[in-house]
């Protein structure tokens, strides 16, 4: 993976905060579907790649948080 530019880092941080505010796995799954759909319409865009990576990280974070409880 290439190093993020400053704009990509800012976008990644902001989007990460946005998806952490989603209230449940269903909302996170809806966001994933929306990102996948947008990715099919405009493949190869860096924004969709970043969103997909951050959704995966949030999914893993929630999974481990649930296991700790």
Secondary structure by P-SEA (a helix, b strand, c coil): cccccaaaaaaaaaaaaaaaacccaaaaaaaaaaaaaaaaaccccaaaaaaaaaaaaaaaaaaaaaaac
